[in-house]
Amino acid sequence: SILGSLLLFLPLSFCLVQSDALSSTHWPASRYAKEAQLAATLVAQAVQLCQAIQTPHGTTATTYKDDDTPVTVIDYAIQAYIAARLQQEFPTDSLWAEEQDLVSLQQQNPILAEMVVDMIKKNFLGHQDHDAAFPQDMFEAMLQPMTSKSETENNIQPHPQHRVWILDPIDGTQGLMNHQEYAVGLALRDEQGDLVVGVLGNPSRRYPVMVAVQKHGIRFWHQDTWMRLEETHDDEHHSSRSYKNWSQHQENYKNVFPSANDDKATMPWNHHSTTVGRDYPPYLLSRPKNKGSPLPFGPHCPPVQLCCGSLVKYFAVARGEVAGLIQYQDHVKSWDHAPGILCVQEAGGSVRDGLGHSVQITGKQFGIAKGIVACAPSTSHH
């Protein structure tokens, strides 16, 4: 069959990360071990692809979507490849992914589609010759994304007995283009609608692949080894060094978050100057500029800047580099949040909506009451 023969054309030398190496680590001891291992492999491959292709002058072959956000040939290539691999391993699952499939891309931008196919040949099949024959059955598999089995409407849920993978091939493409942070995100939602596997890949980090499995915590996949969070202490965002010990000053932060009965609390935004990490906790903010760019703690307590995209912010929260993330939007896309939500939760943090309720991924795009608040492990109990 098309799917059954997919890997017959994948030489061992092509695999950037071998899935059997992952399975030899014996983590996690979960019913979702196979899914976690494959997801970690795919995200690690995508990360290495980004690192290998990115040039000092940024990436080329960029187009812009209807919302004026950029998308590159790398976005499309990663999505097409991961979709095909997931389809082969879990043919009854569905997929929600950010970018359009290759069929639509060929119709709208045949030149870009040809570049995507060429990138897949060179980086995933090992064919360096542009004119090398592309196996027809593999080409057809790439043109049959799992989205064909899921719903076309944004807010319709899959059949309750079906699982769905949620993929953002590159969240924060602007970061890829400008050599800032960005992330690859992949998550699995089970038949009950719960997130059970979440993987974040941040190519700018020393330990780029964070893997979360429901009720099994998080690990980092690095050089064929699973690592615990505490083993990756030397991996931090470059700008976080100035407030890396922020959690030691949490007593000071009571001024920012006074109790309801504390009428004498002195709010730091009444001060003339404040220092992030000392007077108030470092936090990240995703705020709609068309609504006045609200600052929740006032102008003297501005957020830490971290570009680009939502998933890199979840990555930083899960690592405990910042106290949390506030997302103001009340209508969001599943791929911008699902992998990050599970990573933060399994790291020991919490993710709630603005009313304090748990966040449920109910569709490709879904409404959320008064935004999302994600708290780092060291702050989630406050």
Secondary structure by P-SEA (a helix, b strand, c coil): ccccccccccccccccccaaaaaaaccccccaaaaaaaaaaaaaaaaaaaaaccccccccccccccccccccaaaaaaaaaaaaaaaaacccbbbbbccccaaaaaaccaaaaaaaaaaaaacccccccccccccaaaaaaaaccccccccccccccccccbbbbbbccccaaaaaaaccccbbbbbbbcccccccbbbbbbccccccbbbbcccbbbbbbccccccccccccccccccccccccccccccccccccccccccccccccccccccccccccccccccccccccccccccccccccccccaaaaaaaaaaccccbbbbccccccccccaaaaaaaaaacbbbbccccbbbbccccccccccbbbbbccccccc
